[in-house]
Amino acid sequence: MSHQTGIRANEQLAKVFGKAKNGKFRVIKVSIENEQLSCGATAESKKDWERDYDKLIGPLLEKDVPCYILYRLDTKIPLGYSWLLISWTPDTASIRQKMVYASTKATLKTEFGSAYITEELHATTLDESTLEGYRRHKQEFAAPAPLTTREEELKELRKTEVHTEINTNTRHQTLGGINCPLSEQTVAAIQDLVRGNHDYLQFRIDLEEEQIHVSHAAKVELADLPKQVPEDHARYHLFLFRHTHEGDYLESYVFVYSMPGYSCSVRERMMYSSCKAPFLEELAALGVEVVKKLEIDSGSELTEAFLQDELHPKKILHRPAFAKPKGPPNRGAKRLTRPTDED
C-alpha cells in the first residue's frame, strides 16, 4: 500500500512543467519547500542525452538533501518526449525527509503527467545517479528474478529425473491444516488493525480450546519488534511494516510465525504448524493482505535489514553455476537401456 502527503506543485513549477512538454528543458530539479513542490533549477539541452547526463545532473545533487530530477531523453513517444524520473534520496538524509519524498512521488508524477515518464531510477549514492549507474539499473531491471539455492537444485534435478505417467487412476494422499476458530476479541483486533488503530498483533493458540486468541495489540516501533517475541512459546505475529523501497513509501503486512525450537511441547509445535495456513486464509477474508510470510526461531532476527531483504530481494546478475556433486567412487559403469517400441 502507498500513501500520498497532499503536497502539490506551486504555480511556478506548474508553468515550468507546461514549457517542458515541448522539449524546452533537458533537466528539471524539483524540491519540497514549505509543503509545496518547487522548481529548484532547470537546464536546456547542450548535446545528446547521454553526453548531457552527468554534466547536467551531477551539479544539481546535494549530498544530504533529497530531491527529484526529471531528465528528458531523446526518445519520442506519441505525446512528445519521454522522461526519466530520478528520486535522489541519500542514505544520510533524515528518516522524515525520506518518508516525505517517497510519499509525494506519486503526486509529482500526476502533476507532471505520468504518461511522459517512461523510466524511473531511485538513487541513494552519487555513483547510482551517474550515467553508468543508470545503465546498471537498466541491466538489473531486465535480469530475471534470482533463484534460491533450493530452486537451482530442483532445476538441475528436473533435467535428469524420470517422468512417470499420471492418469485418472493416480491417487495422491494429502493432509489439510487444522482450522482453529478465532475468538470474538481476535476478530475485533484484526478489524482494528485494518482500520489503522494498531500496527502489531500477536496471537496464541489455546491448546485446550483449540481456539486462536489475540494476546497483544499495540502500535509498536520496528526497533521494539524483537522484544515482542516470546522465548518459551510459539506465536503468530502480524506487523504493518512501514518502509521505503526505490523511492516509494510502502506499508506491507508481514506475518511471522515464531517457534523457539524444542523448548515448546510437541503438541504446541504441531498445532501452530497445522493451524497456520487456515489462519492466513481467515486473515485474507478479514481484509489483511499479507505480503510476506516468515518463520523465525528468535525475535533478534526481526531487523529492518532482514525485512527489507525478505520483501525486496536483490537481483544477482552473476550467480555461479550449480555444481552437480560427484557420484561415489568405484560404483561401476552406468547401465544403458535400449528404448522399446512401446516407449
Beta strands, then each sheet from edge to edge (+ up, - down):
strand 1: 8-9
strand 2: 27-33
strand 3: 36-43
strand 4: 67-77
strand 5: 80-88
strand 6: 117-123
strand 7: 200-206
strand 8: 211-218
strand 9: 235-245
strand 10: 248-258
strand 11: 290-296
sheet 1: 1+ 3+ 2- 4+ 5- 6-
sheet 2: 8+ 7- 9+ 10- 11-
end
